[in-house]
Amino acid sequence: MDVEKELMQRLEADEDEMIKIRRHLHEHPELSFKEKQTAAYIKDFYQGLDCTVRNCGDGYGLLVDIDSENPGPKLALRADFDALAIQEDNDLPFKSQNPGVMHACGHDGHTAYMMVLAKNLIALKDHLKGSIRIIHQPAEEVSPGGAKSMIKDGALDGVDNVIGIHVMSSMPTGAIGYHYGESQTGRSDFTITFTGKGGHASMPHLSNDAIVAGSYFVTSLQTVVSRRLDPFDTGSVTIGSFDGVGSFNAIKESVTLKGDVRVMKEATRQKIRQQVEQIAHGIEVMFGVHSTIDYDDNYPVLYNDTQFSKQVIQTLEAAKIPEVTQITDFGPQDPSEDFAYFAQERPSIFFYVGCMTDDGANHPHHSPDFMMNEKCLLIAAKAAGTATINYLSD
């Protein structure tokens, strides 16, 4: 039997099932660490199939083990399944039924293609060597993420390599994008509160204005990237929230700011943190205020192992999957991903499958009008399936 050909035919026949599952999940999204019904739906799918399923991690993670009972390596395939706190603004027959919650990043698609792929790999497992571990991961969107607790609970025990895929609405459907080495940014976030002395707007000399101190902090942060980082390094510092709401005639006693940091090197992460803390201390001295900072270094830089990644990409290139129009190095990507924790532990690849709608319209991730071209589901399944079959073939 030509196992790869058989798998491709099975996936083509099951494309409608992928779409049906994706639409069900899209209609019933759940937030990170609250994916109880989604996990139950996934677990129920595997009832009666020749595999082992167990809960994993602190949240609703699931491991599905597919054992060929032939000696060989163990490959893990990971798909996330949490949604976002976004009110959907699409007029779809399967739009979100949960107010304020939406699958706006494609995790419904990741889960749908993975479930159907797993079903067919189970059917063909006797023709493979080694084993496959499907990692259905919750809580990618919110730090500390779902990956860390799953790893702690044995998700990577015995695993040699890990593959992850993310659909991308900014890439044409049919495109596969990849990069070797540092491929997605690491992320930190911080919350800082400046406390001064409140008072009446007519008597500023008796007060100590926290809004002024916070404003100087924001302005000073603009020097971190422009004057403290090597021009060849990648880094960004963003203040996404400045909570200084009060009355027009009152001087605020305290303000709270929230910031986001992105880097492509761990050394840069430490340098930026040092600068943020140093500037905060300087503001304290300059304005006579007090500051408290909660700084969270969370998702690492996502590193694609060069040797394993080349093996996977060369396999995809040789396969000439009909629905794939291009396989291209798309360079490093700006978003962060807790798949990076898996990649820290095992040689891994995380690559991208285009899901741009046929009209080429802009439907960004994490936006109320995010949309995907459902043709991407079959492409993702075929890409992951091709890599798996070649990895575990005799």
Buried (B, 14 or more C-beta within 10 A) or exposed (E): EEBBEBBBEBBEEBBEBBBBBBBBBBBBBBBBBBBEBBBEBBBEBBEEBEBEBEEBBBBBBBBBBBBBEBEBBBBBBBBBBBBBEBEBEBEEEBEBEBEEBBBBBBBBBBBBBBBBBBBBBBBBBEBBBBBBBBBBBBBBBBBBBBBBBBBEBEBBEEBBBBBBBBBBBBBBBBBBBBBBEBBBBBBBBBBBBBBBBBBEEEEEEEBBBBBBBBBBBBEBBEEBBEEBBEEEBBBBBEBEEBBBEBEEEEBBBBBBBBBBBBBBBBEBBEBBBEBBBEBBEEBBEEBEBBBEBEBEBBBBBBBBBEEBBBBBBEBBEEBEBEBBBEBBEBEBBEBBBBBBBBBBEBBBBBBBBBBBBEEEEEBEBEBBBBBBBBBBBBBBBBBBBBBBBBBBEE
